[in-house]
């Protein structure tokens, strides 16, 4: 009974409607930990009984919540937690964690592409350094496969600003029509906030090698 009660707390009756609390606390189906919805991933069961990740938390149907980490997703698949929570036959692909990582990467790149089109992003070490020296705020991006000393320099210039080093130079470069980009800055605003939100969840799936500091 206790396990059933815990699972019940990990479910919702549908996406958050306008006027309700925008970032409610949810319970992770795998760990039982309670976290803000923004730090988690919602899942629903599709018409074909397949588990569907609902990254925007807008799909109809009863939702199941997991912390945004590859470990939690793999645990849920291994222990058949989606089926237990839904009390029905549910199919979860073995590579669900990898699929979610790819979706989060694409969401981050989409935010960055929108920022670039809106003139709210600059790329290249000198441009980023100039923006930071001019005390412009925002989100700083450093390619995960960039040189360690370059990441250290940018972190030093960024100060207390958020520095995200989860995307590769090739992924960043594709947004700007180049083979690669190592340093990027998104200026303050809704696009920077959206990028930061999805990057925070991506961190639970994509880890970078520790820099040599």
C-alpha positions, 0 to 999 in steps of 0.5 A, a space after each residue: 500500500 505504501 508503494 502504491 501511495 508513493 506512485 500515486 504522488 508521481 502521477 498527475 491528472 493532466 498538464 497544468 492549466 492556465 491559472 494554476 501554479 506554473 512550477 508545482 512540486 512533483 514526485 519522482 517515480 524512480 527515487 521518490 524525491 520531490 522536485 519542482 516540475 521544471 527539473 523533471 520530465 513528464 511521460 504519458 502513455 500513447 494510444 499504442 501503449 508506448 511511453 511518450 516523453 512530454 518535454 513541454 508537459 502539455 500532452 493530454 492524459 495522466 502524466 508520470 514524472 521522473 527526475 531529469 537524469 539518465 539514471 532515473 529513466 533507465 531505472 524506470 525502464 528496468 523496473 517496469 515502473 511505467 507499467 506499474 504506475 499506469 496499471 497497464 501494459 506499457 512499452 518503454 524502449 531500451 534506448 529511452 534515455 538516449 532518445 530523451 538526451 537527443 530531444 533535449 539537445 535539439 531543444 537547446 539548439 532550437 533556443 540558440 537558433 531562435 536567439 541567433 535569428 533575433 540578434 540575441 546571440 554572439 559567437 566567437 571568443 573575441 565577441 563573447 569576451 567583448 560582450 562580457 567585458 561590457 558587463 552584458 549578462 546572459 548565458 555563456 556557452 563553451 563547447 564541451 570538446 573545446 580546449 580546457 584553457 579556453 573554457 577556463 578563460 571564459 569561465 573567469 570572464 563570465 564570473 557568476 553567469 551561467 556557463 553551459 558546456 554540454 554541447 559540442 563545437 560541431 553542434 554549436 557551429 551548425 546553428 551559426 552556419 559554421 563547421 564549429 563554434 567554441 564560445 557563444 553568449 545568449 543575451 538576457 531574455 526569454 530565449 536565454 531563459 528557455 535555453 537555460 531551463 532545457 540545458 539544466 535538464 540536459 545536464 542529467 543526461 550528458 556529462 562533460 569531462 572535468 576541465 583541468 583547473 
